[in-house]
Amino acid sequence: MEQAAQRFRQAIEIDATFVPAYLALADLLESTGDLAEANRVLGLATEHAPGDREVIARRGVLLARSGAVQAATDLLVTAARARPGDLDLWSRVLETAPRAGAFPVALA
């Protein structure tokens, strides 16, 4: 597993905008239970590919899993409002917002 993580990090060093490497590394880290590092990796991905829907969605889900449901909801709502036709993002808002006590925002 460490070798795979090293390869993903090398890919990111070669091309900081290569989103699949960030996603794969975050998945690997999450699978080992290192949610904080997975979130940090997705944060870096957000910096290098700020409009990538998959990065935003995955980061929102990870934040929610980590217990930061309000931060997850805020991130997902912002992304969904920027892409009103993106039903996947809106479904993630509907999954997360009620847990943050923000159900009305899910309907906005």
Residue pairs with C-beta under 8 A, 6 or more apart in sequence:
1 28
1 32
4 24
4 28
5 25
5 28
5 29
8 21
8 22
8 24
8 25
8 28
9 21
9 25
11 18
11 21
12 18
12 21
12 22
12 25
12 44
15 21
16 48
17 48
17 49
19 45
19 48
19 49
19 52
19 54
19 55
22 41
22 42
22 44
22 45
22 48
22 49
22 55
23 42
23 45
23 54
23 55
23 58
25 38
25 41
26 38
26 39
26 41
26 42
26 45
26 58
26 62
27 38
29 35
29 37
29 38
29 41
30 38
30 62
30 65
35 62
35 65
35 66
36 66
38 62
39 59
39 62
39 63
39 66
42 55
42 58
42 59
42 62
43 59
45 52
45 55
45 59
46 52
46 55
46 56
46 59
49 55
53 79
53 83
53 86
53 88
53 89
56 75
56 76
56 79
56 89
57 76
57 79
57 88
57 89
57 92
59 75
60 72
60 73
60 75
60 76
60 79
60 92
60 96
61 72
61 92
61 96
62 72
63 69
63 71
63 72
63 75
64 72
64 73
64 95
64 96
64 99
69 96
69 99
69 100
70 100
70 102
72 96
72 100
73 93
73 96
73 97
73 99
73 100
73 102
73 105
76 89
76 92
76 93
76 96
76 97
77 93
77 97
77 105
77 106
77 108
79 86
79 89
80 86
80 89
80 90
80 92
80 93
83 89
93 105
93 106
94 106
97 103
97 105
97 106
98 106
